[in-house]
């Protein structure tokens, strides 16, 4: 199992590097659309749909991606709607334990609201700078790794569970570790990398934005965990041996990347 996980992880890293640094911009956009299509197919599984419905939904999401390239001025609006969803609606979802129904228009609409802004954010950040997109994605990975080690070190007794009915292993100690890790990461990236000066904001405001993005990553992770628990499945699919499915790998990115892209739009406007 460990060997399978390692091999899959190496292939994922190689694939991401190919998309970000080797493919021309249009090919990268298509690759992002393929990721969105796979995520949409898995979303249909969370809704307990049969294969034809899941494939059809994936195709529809790709068409929506294409439409956004035609009407690019809708992208900031879509990112704003996504930000409202993650910051205001999802906490209510946690509180009231809403569920995805079966063949339900709302479920399909919700999937589009989760997946489509993620694709749009990837395209927007990549268009500005490949390194900017990679930095935004790495923020999520740093938060996840920092939370894991902080939780192991300080939350091993489980005294401060974050969401025990959703993800019993997550603790507030882990969240604190994620915040600290992201702040250190942000200081390094914004101070000493090629991205230095890309966000001409005072450090206190940047620190607040980094903490907001960290919170968004935690919310995205918990949201998919809740949907899987409600669907009675461990992984969104088995497309990635040893790692589950595409949604399992981009769960925190679905909440973080749209918010990062929206912040960039607001700063640059």
Secondary structure as UniProt FT lines:
FT   HELIX           2..17
FT   HELIX           18..22
FT   HELIX           25..46
FT   TURN            47..48
FT   HELIX           51..70
FT   HELIX           72..74
FT   HELIX           75..84
FT   HELIX           85..89
FT   HELIX           90..96
FT   HELIX           105..128
FT   HELIX           130..154
FT   TURN            156..157
FT   STRAND          161..163
FT   TURN            164..166
FT   STRAND          167..171
FT   HELIX           172..192
FT   TURN            194..197
FT   HELIX           203..231
FT   TURN            241..243
FT   HELIX           246..268
//
